[in-house]
Amino acid sequence: MEIRFVSSLTPEDENAFAPAVLKAVVALLDQLPIAYTLRIETAGTQVYQHTHPSVGDPTLPFRTEFTMKTPVLPAMSGGVAEVARQTKL
């Protein structure tokens, strides 16, 4: 599966926002017994990557219920880079 995300963020904001996106998606995917690699390439040529090996027992069914804690982000008055700094993602 390949997913592409296109935004109107500046390269600087992409570089600040990408680690937060990586962290959120990893939190979701790590709950699945699958191997995957998640790679984010920003317009500013930064690369963020996470690889997870399959550790699940293939004889067990998939876990279908997920619980994620969603952080409450502060108002975006300072832009995406400021929000990323404030939340320390």
Stockholm file with secondary structure:
# STOCKHOLM 1.0

chainA/1-89         MEIRFVSSLTPEDENAFAPAVLKAVVALLDQLPIAYTLRIETAGTQVYQHTHPSVGDPTLPFRTEFTMKTPVLPAMSGGVAEVARQTKL
#=GR chainA/1-89 SS CCCCCCCCCCHHHHHHHHHHHHHHHHHHHTTSSCCEEEEEECTTSCEEEEEECCCSCTTSCCCCCCCCCCCCCCCCTTHHHHHHHHHTC
#=GC SS_cons        CCCCCCCCCCHHHHHHHHHHHHHHHHHHHTTSSCCEEEEEECTTSCEEEEEECCCSCTTSCCCCCCCCCCCCCCCCTTHHHHHHHHHTC
//
